[in-house]
Amino acid sequence: MGWLPAFAALYSAGNGVTTILRGISVAEVFGRGRYAELSGALSAPGVIAKAAAPLAMAGIWTVADSPRAVFAGTFALILVGSVGLLLAIRAQRNQDTVLRALTDAVPAKAA
């Protein structure tokens, strides 16, 4: 159980940084004009998921009559999310490589 304080500290630090970045990034990327509208729209999927998750997991537990189904479902969602994240990172790297190649292929203007 010696890992529990370290986990709590790291989780809290990550949550704090995420909270700060969520507020700053919307204004930085999209400007301040529609900050409230865009911030709400960007946070809505996460809020809905956090609200629906307990009900969905309770439903799975009730139907399957076993907590193992809940853990299996949660694990499956973690795997799907992880694969999606890895694919997004890979696509971004490929896009950066293509853009770099296109930029290098265009001759520089002579001054």
Secondary structure, 3 states (H helix, E strand, C coil): CCHHHHHHHHHHHHHHHHHHHHHHHHHHHHCCCCHHHHHHHHHHHHHHHHHHHHHHHHHHHHHHCCHHHHHHHHHHHHHHHHHHHHHHHHHHHHHHHHHHHHHHHCCCCCC
